[in-house]
Amino acid sequence: MLRQRRFEEENYHAIFNNGKTLRFAIDPSKPILPLRYPEIEDWAINTICLANCSWCYVSALKTGINFDNVVEKIQDYFGIISLNHRPTQIAIGGAGEPTMHPDFPEILKTTYDLQIMPNYTTNAMHLSDRVVDATIKYSGGAAISCHPHLKKVWTKGINILTEAGINTCLHIILGEPGSNDEFWRIYDSTKNIHYYVVLPYQAAGRAKKIDAEKEWDLFFKEALIRKPDDVSFGALFYDYFLRNRDIMAKLNMSQRCFRDTVFLMILINCLENQAMTYHQNLMIKHYEQFSSRRQSIFFKFI
Ligand code: SF4
């Protein structure tokens, strides 16, 4: 999928090509301003999930629901706005397990037909042939959440998706005691993963408040030794990074770290075409600028 978006007022021009976005300032002497129409959106199509994670920040339940008429709602809302104003990519998840929605394949197709690249997060419990086929045809990729109590499930899910040639990311939540060790265990024992996405534990929904930063500190200590080039970080690490700028600088976070992981709403907006040439401080400045307003909208198709 090839798209271009241009907003003169925001000094912004972007070219999106199959998951990668290059951004340019129309007037290079001025910054790109926060966009009113973001490149990436989060969509929620249901609130049901059978995984029963005690740390679920959206409190998804097996008694949750699938929203009605999502295909029509997508067509009604996005079909009437100009292509320039439509996002280039969306991430489906965010409130429930998206693959449990009976219209999930049709939702992927409808979104793709509107020239919006759909991606999604899944617990891998329901990767049917129908879901996998639609993912191959219409999706930019999928991220599997590696919840410890579902290890067998996500291990099988990784095989299904990677063998189908699907861009597969892994989401690993960092914060509970032992989660740093678990991250590196997963990192060292899996292959053909597009990106390992480290997500900071959030005390929201069912998740109790814990001291998550101990594990974050351990993680970044190890990351500074290993310097992996296929690990990305969730947008909610933003405040942590601002308090620990040396980590960003030492990790040389750059194009490879942030490039096209669709699930990181904020971080990816700062870089790609710029990171390789800009000094770290300038990069952080851009990061702050873009992060001051989240470049993401959360749609619930209720
Ligand atoms: S898999 Fe995700 S949505 Fe489902 S209960 Fe666990 S954290 Fe919540």
Residues whose N, C-alpha, C, O or C-beta is under 5 A from the ligand:
A	BS01	SF4	C49 A51 N52 C53 C56 A60 G96 E97 N123
